């Protein structure tokens, strides 16, 4: 599974990276993507990845797919393509 490191990115930049990455990898026979965001220096990216806003932004970008989110690790969020 591909890992995408979001450390050092602003929330706005991370949102673009997340949306683009999901859109680009969804149809490539991958089971999902692991986003590394950390949690010691703020949780804005973590909160975004684990919120309904992600699905809303994906839908607004023309991407309609069901995703499963694994939030069991505090420093990363894995998005599985169902």
N, C-alpha and C positions, 0 to 999 in steps of 0.2 A: 504494500500500500504506500502510495506517495505521501510524503510529509511536506507540509508547506509551513515555513517559519515566518511568523508575523511579528516577531520581536522588532522593536524599533519603529514600527509603522504607526502612523496616526490612525484613528478610527476610520476616518474617511478613506485613506489609502488601503487599509485592511479590508474594508467593505468591498472595494473594487477588486482587490486580489481574490477575495473569497468568492464573489459572484462569478468572476471570470474563470477561476479554477474549477468550480463546480460545473459550469457550462462547458468548459473544454474537456473535462475528464469523464463526464457522465456516460458518454457513448463509446468509451474506449475499453470496454470489458474490464474495468476496474471495479472493485467492490465498494470503494469509497476513498475519502481523503482524510488525512489526519492533519489538523491545523494546530500548530504549536504557538501558543499565545502567552504563556506564563501567567502568573497571578500575583506576584510579589509587588509589582510596581503599578498596579491598577487592574481593573477587571472589565473595562469597557468593551474590549474585543471579545472576551469570554462571554460577557452578558449578551452581546449582539448575536454571536454564534448559537447561543442556546435559547434565543427568543423567537417569537412569532414574526418579528420584523424581518428575519432572514428569509423566511418563506414568502413574505409579502414582497420583499425586494426581488427575489427570484421570479415571482409571478409577474411583477411589473417589467422585468427584463425579458419576458416571453418564455420563461422556463417553468413548465408545469410538470413536476415529478414529486413523488412521495419520497421523503428522506427520513432516515432514522438517525437520531443524534445520540452518541455515547458521551456522556459527560461525567464518567466515573473518575477521571483523573483531573485534578485541579488545574494543571498547567497546559492541558491540551483538550481539544474537542474533536472527536471523530465523526464525520458525516458519512453514513452508509447509504449507498444507492439501492433502494428497494426495487 
